[in-house]
Amino acid sequence: MLKRSLVVSVIVGTLQTAINQGNFIFVGELPAALAWKIPLTFTVPFLVAMVGGLMVARTVVAGRTDKAG
């Protein structure tokens, strides 16, 4: 799950960074605000993928417990 979340984060974070901050990056002018915006752009999809994966895993485990009990 961690590996998949990292892959999702790299793909989605790169696309979002290119869309949202691409003009600054391509010109070469990186304002100080991008020092926290770009890492946050990668962190959000990672957390969403991790939480989604954990919720699915929890549901699967709960389903097994309900059927066994």
C-alpha positions in Angstrom: 0.0 0.0 0.0 2.9 2.4 0.8 4.5 1.8 -2.6 1.3 2.3 -4.4 0.6 5.5 -2.5 4.1 6.8 -3.3 3.6 6.1 -7.0 0.2 7.9 -7.0 1.8 10.8 -5.2 4.6 11.2 -7.7 2.3 11.0 -10.7 -0.5 13.2 -9.4 1.9 15.6 -7.6 4.0 16.1 -10.7 0.9 16.8 -12.8 -0.6 19.2 -10.3 2.8 21.0 -9.8 3.1 21.4 -13.6 -0.4 22.8 -13.9 -0.3 25.1 -10.8 3.3 26.2 -10.7 4.5 25.4 -14.2 4.8 29.0 -15.3 7.2 29.8 -12.4 9.2 26.6 -12.9 9.7 27.0 -16.7 10.7 30.7 -16.3 13.1 29.8 -13.5 11.7 32.2 -11.0 10.9 30.2 -7.8 9.2 32.4 -5.2 9.8 31.4 -1.5 6.1 30.4 -1.2 6.8 27.4 -3.5 9.1 26.0 -0.9 6.0 24.8 1.0 3.4 24.6 -1.8 5.3 22.0 -3.9 5.9 19.5 -1.1 2.3 20.0 0.0 1.2 19.2 -3.6 2.8 15.8 -3.3 1.7 15.2 0.3 -2.0 15.5 -0.3 -2.3 12.8 -3.0 -0.1 10.5 -0.9 -2.3 11.0 2.2 -5.5 10.5 0.2 -4.2 7.2 -1.3 -3.0 6.0 2.1 -6.3 6.8 3.8 -8.3 5.2 1.0 -6.2 2.1 1.1 -6.5 1.8 4.9 -10.2 2.2 4.7 -10.6 -0.5 2.1 -8.3 -2.8 4.1 -10.3 -2.1 7.2 -13.6 -2.9 5.4 -12.2 -6.1 4.0 -11.0 -7.3 7.4 -14.3 -6.3 9.0 -16.1 -8.2 6.3 -14.1 -11.4 7.0 -14.8 -11.0 10.8 -18.5 -10.6 10.2 -18.7 -13.7 8.0 -16.5 -15.9 10.3 -18.4 -14.9 13.5 
